[in-house]
């Protein structure tokens, strides 16, 4: 039975130096992965993660090697690692700071596309800002009842903060423009 452990990007760079000793998993969207990823990482987007199937694939490919899970900054990697914990025979490590930290460190081999995609986090901020503005605008121009739209968005933000799960981010990740 495995449990989730954490590793800094600096310590991860020592592991990646000999990638035969590890198995790397990226849980970002296809578009994020296509834009930039650590070389040698396998893509299993969190929004599509079938834990049973992925755990079976990981066990088959790792043969006991540790599994390192990455996302953009660490939040989705933690969620994926917790879902996989106990389902795989290998130890699972979340790379703190994710792909962003690996790129910033400079010692970890990464692929960076010439075509940059907008991150899910940025898309969420745009969508939330637009919905709040729309709710306020409609409540002024049409009927005060539209202010509830802004209130609902606020509750969604509280839910996301409390649970560390962003429903809007998961929905946006499924949009066609976020597919590679």
Secondary structure as GFF3:
##gff-version 3
##sequence-region A 1 180
A	DSSP	beta_strand	4	8	.	.	.	ID=ss1
A	DSSP	alpha_helix	9	16	.	.	.	ID=ss2
A	DSSP	three_ten_helix	19	21	.	.	.	ID=ss3
A	DSSP	beta_strand	22	26	.	.	.	ID=ss4
A	DSSP	alpha_helix	30	35	.	.	.	ID=ss5
A	DSSP	beta_strand	36	38	.	.	.	ID=ss6
A	DSSP	beta_strand	42	43	.	.	.	ID=ss7
A	DSSP	three_ten_helix	46	48	.	.	.	ID=ss8
A	DSSP	alpha_helix	51	62	.	.	.	ID=ss9
A	DSSP	beta_strand	66	70	.	.	.	ID=ss10
A	DSSP	alpha_helix	75	84	.	.	.	ID=ss11
A	DSSP	beta_strand	92	96	.	.	.	ID=ss12
A	DSSP	alpha_helix	98	105	.	.	.	ID=ss13
A	DSSP	beta_strand	110	112	.	.	.	ID=ss14
A	DSSP	alpha_helix	120	141	.	.	.	ID=ss15
A	DSSP	three_ten_helix	144	146	.	.	.	ID=ss16
A	DSSP	alpha_helix	147	163	.	.	.	ID=ss17
A	DSSP	alpha_helix	167	173	.	.	.	ID=ss18
A	DSSP	three_ten_helix	176	178	.	.	.	ID=ss19
###
